[in-house]
Amino acid sequence: MRPINSLFSGWLQQVTRDDQIALIFLVELWPQIVGEGLADQARPVALDKRVLTLSVPSEAWGNELSDLGRTIVKRVNAFWSYSLIRKVECKVRAG
């Protein structure tokens, strides 16, 4: 099975120029992009000016993902075959 980016690369790049639409795609495709384990702990909640905000369950997860930020950026951008994000920030979920 080919990744979605190989099937719809040009179309996906056009559609995801709008941050809100790109976020919808990121939320839906997140487990495929980063893997189920990471997707269970960190969820995309905002995208603004190529900065992706992830909701995490604890400060410890936020610190861990800060260390993995570049890797996440590379994975997302490789999935899209396009520079969709430039930075990842983490926000600890309430409750």
C-alpha positions as CSV (number, residue, x, y, z in Angstrom):
1,M,0.0,0.0,0.0
2,R,1.4,3.4,-1.0
3,P,1.3,6.3,1.4
4,I,-1.4,8.9,0.9
5,N,1.2,11.5,-0.1
6,S,2.3,9.5,-3.1
7,L,-1.3,9.3,-4.4
8,F,-2.4,12.9,-3.7
9,S,0.7,14.9,-3.2
10,G,-0.1,17.9,-5.3
11,W,-3.7,18.1,-4.2
12,L,-2.8,17.6,-0.6
13,Q,-0.3,20.5,-0.7
14,Q,-2.9,22.8,-2.2
15,V,-5.6,21.9,0.3
16,T,-3.4,22.1,3.3
17,R,-2.3,25.7,2.6
18,D,-5.2,26.5,5.0
19,D,-4.1,25.8,8.6
20,Q,-7.5,24.6,9.7
21,I,-7.9,22.2,6.8
22,A,-4.3,21.0,7.3
23,L,-5.1,20.4,11.0
24,I,-8.1,18.2,10.1
25,F,-5.9,16.1,7.9
26,L,-3.2,15.9,10.6
27,V,-5.6,14.7,13.2
28,E,-7.0,12.0,11.0
29,L,-3.6,10.8,9.7
30,W,-1.6,11.3,12.9
31,P,-1.3,7.6,13.8
32,Q,0.0,6.8,10.4
33,I,2.5,9.7,10.5
34,V,4.0,9.1,14.0
35,G,2.9,5.6,15.0
36,E,0.1,4.4,17.2
37,G,2.1,4.7,20.5
38,L,3.1,8.3,20.1
39,A,-0.4,9.2,18.7
40,D,-2.0,7.8,21.9
41,Q,0.0,10.3,24.0
42,A,0.3,13.4,21.7
43,R,-2.5,14.8,19.7
44,P,-2.5,17.7,17.2
45,V,-4.7,20.5,18.5
46,A,-3.6,23.6,16.6
47,L,-1.6,24.6,13.5
48,D,-0.7,28.3,13.1
49,K,1.9,29.7,10.8
50,R,3.5,26.2,10.4
51,V,3.8,25.7,14.2
52,L,2.0,22.5,15.2
53,T,0.7,22.4,18.8
54,L,0.4,19.0,20.4
55,S,-1.7,18.1,23.4
56,V,0.2,15.9,25.8
57,P,-0.9,14.2,29.1
58,S,2.0,15.5,31.3
59,E,5.0,17.8,31.5
60,A,7.3,14.8,31.2
61,W,5.7,13.9,27.8
62,G,6.0,17.5,26.7
63,N,9.8,17.4,27.5
64,E,10.2,14.1,25.7
65,L,8.5,15.5,22.6
66,S,10.4,18.7,22.7
67,D,13.5,16.5,22.3
68,L,11.8,14.7,19.4
69,G,10.5,17.9,17.8
70,R,12.8,17.8,14.8
71,T,12.0,14.2,14.2
72,I,8.3,14.9,14.3
73,V,8.7,17.8,11.9
74,K,10.7,15.6,9.5
75,R,8.1,12.8,9.7
76,V,5.2,15.2,9.0
77,N,6.9,17.0,6.2
78,A,8.1,13.7,4.6
79,F,4.5,12.3,4.8
80,W,3.3,15.4,2.9
81,S,6.3,15.7,0.6
82,Y,6.0,19.3,1.5
83,S,7.1,21.6,4.3
84,L,3.8,21.7,6.2
85,I,5.3,22.5,9.6
86,R,8.5,24.0,10.9
87,K,8.2,23.6,14.7
88,V,6.3,21.5,17.3
89,E,5.1,22.9,20.6
90,C,3.5,20.9,23.4
91,K,0.6,21.9,25.7
92,V,-0.3,19.8,28.7
93,R,-3.9,18.6,28.7
94,A,-6.0,19.8,31.6
95,G,-7.3,17.0,33.9
